[in-house]
Amino acid sequence: MICRQTKLKIVDNSGAKLIKVFHLITYSGSAKSSCVGNFVLGSVIKHRANKKINKKQLCKVLIITTKKNYLRKNGCLIKFDENRGILINESTKLVGTRIFGPISKDIKKVKATRLLSLVSKIV
């Protein structure tokens, strides 16, 4: 579960390394947390030099893994080592061209077919 003030590691080559979440983009206004497959707004804390993204820039992020374990419909309990995300444009297109590490299978609900073709491992 991702709440406000959570730090997300960015696992694409867009230029951002670490983002701090300040707004959850959900369908209900009373939601206090987001999970895998949801979008959040954040600000860049750490970045790589000479890339597209700069420090303190506002970004839209798609959550791909969380530390909090969650139950799938088939009864499996899934848990990852860290909270990870991928930068997304306003038109839900990927900012980076490569994705590092595994992602959750629950991302298929999001209409990001380009994302699934770039990933090396789906868990």
C-alpha angles and dihedrals in degrees: 000000000000118000133175116294090028117139117227126198112225113221103190133082097253094113103257119110105177131019131189114216118228104161134035116214104212137145094245120055094216097061113124099190143029130216139196113320097024128115126238135180119233147163124241114250100172127022142171119253121253096019136119096263125069133196117280091017117143114240139181111229133195112213111228104169136016136192092227111090118237134190122240123212092255091059100258118138111219126197131166131199098243144009109264136180144176126225116246132191122233089264091054094254122137118259094202128057099214133046123205125209133004127315133201122266089231090077088083088082089067114079094242106121092160088060093058092051092054097050120098098197131028117192 
